[in-house]
């Protein structure tokens, strides 16, 4: 069955021009207090101390055994005062992440506060985003904050209102939405874009049993920032040079899998597929494969078809 015309068109907008999407699945946690920078830097895998106002970076949260407990992007809020942060994650993770972080606030001056609702956040993505924004008139002082991050297909801007200005900000974002000359894409199109971009999703492609280096998300790791929870395991893997299995994208020939779908090579377990999408008559999938099967270019199969990994020998 071919991909529907609407999703094909929406994907084309994301990849070649610009599109918008309400962040209905995202949630935010505000982190404040005089110890926020030091404490947060010891809780996540990336370097929070190096984040400038208005910028952010992608992070994992680990347990003491180095296993991933959640993922998030952490932004430092704009302003010249004491550093405050917004932790952005999937809505399904917010409670677990807050509970995980709360356990490690001992004598620290740190406060965690849920922030924002799904109606107050919006992303604009695609290579034409910078040109599109030049035509928008943003109020000053802005009743919302924005941060941006690079993606393979352009810039993502996340608009989030300040807590004390929720009503005004919501109205502003809704007005902004109507002024943007770009289509609003569906959840299905955004999911297809995620898989096409080989971006893993926690709870689907990343589970609590997984180690950071297995996910191939080196953008989440900083190896010289100092101690943090789970660092010993991450550093041990780093010094060893590799892990036994690695996350990658696949193209599938056959039926759409039921997930998780086991991968085999010559009747031996070789990995698993974790998610997939049908895009322009091709099934793209994400999952894990053991390195020995990559290094020997062994054929891979799953119940219903065969899988070709994006990674090749020597990757």
N, C-alpha and C positions, 0 to 999 in steps of 0.2 A: 504494500500500500504506500503510495508516494506521500511525501510531506504535504500538508495542506498549503494552498496558495497563500493564505494569510500569514502563516508562520514563516514561509519562505520570504515573503515581502518584509516581515518584521525583522528577520535575521539580516536581510540585505540592508535595512536601515541602520541597524546596530553596527554592521561591519563596514559600511561604505559612507554613511552620512551621520545621522544623529537620531536618537530616540530617547524617550523618557519612560520611567517606570516608578510607581509609588512603592516605597519600601514596606510593603505590607507584612513581610516576614521578618523584618529586622527589629531589634530592640537595643536600647542604650542604657548604660550604667554610668552615672557621673561619679568621678573619684576625686575627692578634695581632701585638703588638710596639709599641714606644714611638712608632713613626712611622705606625701603622696608619691613624689618622684622616686625617692630612695626605696620605699616599700614596694611600689609597683615594679620597679626594675628588678627586684629580687623574686618576683612572682611569675614573670613571663619570659619567653625565650629571646625576644628581640631587645634592642637597646632603647629604652624609654628615655633615658637621660639625654640622648642626642636628638630627640624630637623637638623641632622648633615650633613656636606658636602657629596654629593653622595647618600643621602637618601631622602625618600619622604613619604607623607601620603595622604590618601583619604579625600576629603572635600566636603561639601555642601556649596553653596552660598544661603543665605536667604534674604527675605525682612523683613521689620520691624514687620510684622505679623507672622514671623517664617515659612513662606511657601517657599518651595525649588524653587530657580530660576535657578539652574544649579548644575552640579557636576563636579569634576575635581580631578586629582592627582597633587600635588605640590611637586616638587623636588628642593632641594637646590643644586646648581651646585658645583662640586668639586673645591677646591682651598682654599688658606689661606687668601685671601683678603676680602674686604667687601662682605657680603652675597648677592648673586643674585639667582633668582629662575626661574624655568621653570614650567609653569602651563600647564598640558596636559589635553585635553578634546576632546569630539567628534567634528569633523569639523563643524557640524551643529550648535554647541553652541558657537563657538568662538566669533563671532561678538556680540551676545547678552551679553556674559560674559564681553567682553571688555567694552561695553557701560555701563553695570551695575557697573563695577569697576571704570570706569572713573568718574562717578558722585560723587564719594566719595574721589577723590583726590582734596583736598582744598588747604592747605598750605604745603602739604607734598612733600618731595623730592622723588618722585616715578615716574618711567617711564614704560609704557607698550608698548611692541614691539612684533608684530607677528613674529614668528620664525619657520623656517624649512618648508619643503614641504613633500608630501607623499612619495617621492622617497628617503628620507634621514633618515627614521626611520624603525626599524625592531624589532620584538620581537622573542625571543626564549623561548619556554615554554615546560614544562614536567619534570618529576622527574629525567631524565637523563641529564638535562641541565648542572649541574656542571661538570660531567665527560666529557661531550662533549666539554666544553670550555677549559678543560685542554689540549686538543689537538690542540687548535687554537693558532696561533702566532699573538698577538696583537702588533701593532707598538707603539714605545715609542719615543717622547711623542705622545700620541694617538690623531689622527685627529678627533676623535669623543669622546663623553662622554657616559658613561653608568650608569644606575641606576638599581636597582633591587628591587623586592617586592615579598613577599611570596604569594602563592595561594594554594588552597587545593590540587593541583596536581603538585607542584614543584615551580620552580623559573621562573619569567618572567624578562627578560632583555630587556630594551629599549635602542637602540642605536640611539643617535641623534648627528648630527654634530654641531660644533661651527659655528656661523654665518660667521666669517671671513674665514672659511675654507670649504665652501659649496661644491665646485667642488671636491676638494681632498677627502673630507669625503664621498661624494656620490660614488666616484670611489672605495674607501676603503670598503664601506658597500656592494657594488655590488660584489666586490672580496670576501669579507667575506661570502656572501651568497652562492657563488659557492663552498666554502671550507667546509661548514657545512654539515655533513653527517646526515641530517634529512630532512624529506619531507616538502614541503611547502603546507600548508593546505588552504582550500577554505574558503570564507566568510561564506558559509552555515555551514561548520563544526565548525567554531569558534562561530557562533550563537548558534548551538546546544550545544556546550560546555558551553556557557554562561548560557543557560537555565538549563542544567544539574547541573551546579554549583550554581544555584539560585542567580545569580548576576543581579540585576535590571538595566535597561537601561533608562537613562533620555530621556523623550519625548515619551517613550513607556510604561514602567512600573512605572516610576516616572514622575509625572506631576506637574505643578506649584501650583496646589491646595493641594499637599501633604505636610504633616509635617514630619520632620526627623525621629522621633521615629516610625512612621507608616511603614517606609520602612525596618525596622529591620537591618539597616546598622549602628550598633553601632561603627564600625571601623571609621566612619566619625566624631564622636562626642568626644569632650574633655570637661569634666565638671568642671575643676578647673584652666583653663588657663587665665581667666579674661574675660572682656567684648568683645562682637562682635555683629555685626548686627543680630538681631533676637534672641539673647541669652535669653531674658526674657521669651519668649514663650517656648523655649527648656527646660529651667530650671523649668518652671512651670509644664510642662508635666513630667519631671524627678522626681520632688518632689511628684507629684500625684501618680506616680508608674506605669502607663500604659496608652495606648491609646485604643480607642474603636475598632479599626481594625488594622490588622497586615499583612505585606507582607509575603508570603510563597510560596513554590513550591507545585504543585499538580500533581497527576497522573489522567488522564482522561479516562473514559470508554465511547466510543461513537465517534462522529464525531469531526473533527478539527473545533474549534470555529471560528467565525468571531469576531474580536476584536474592542472595548472592549466587552466582553461577560458577561452579568449579571449572578450572582450566586443567587440562591434562596434556601430556606429551608422551607418546608411546606408552600409554596406560599408566604413566606416573604422574602424581599430583604436581602441578606446575604453577598454581596461583589461583586467582579468582577474578571474576568480573563483578563490579559493584553498581554500575549505573550505565544507561545507554539512551540514545535518542536517534530516531530516524530522520535524517536530514538529506534532502535531495536524493532520495532513493538509496542512500548509503546508511548503514547502521554504524554509528560511532559509539564506542564504549570506553569506560574508564575502569581501571582495576589494577591488580598487582600480578607480577610475574617473577618467578625466581630467576636469579642472575645466571645460573648455569645453563638454563634453557635459552636465554638470550645469547650468551657467549658462544653457544654451539649451533645457533640458528635452527633450533628444533621446531617442528610444526606444532602448533597449539590448537586444541579443540575444546569445545564446550558442548553441553547437551543441546543439540540442535544446529551445530555448525562449526566453523573454524574461525580463529582469531589471528589477526596480524598486528603485532605491537608496533607502535610508532618508534620506540627505541630500537636501535640496531646494535649489532656486535660492536663493542668498543665504546658504547655510550656510557 
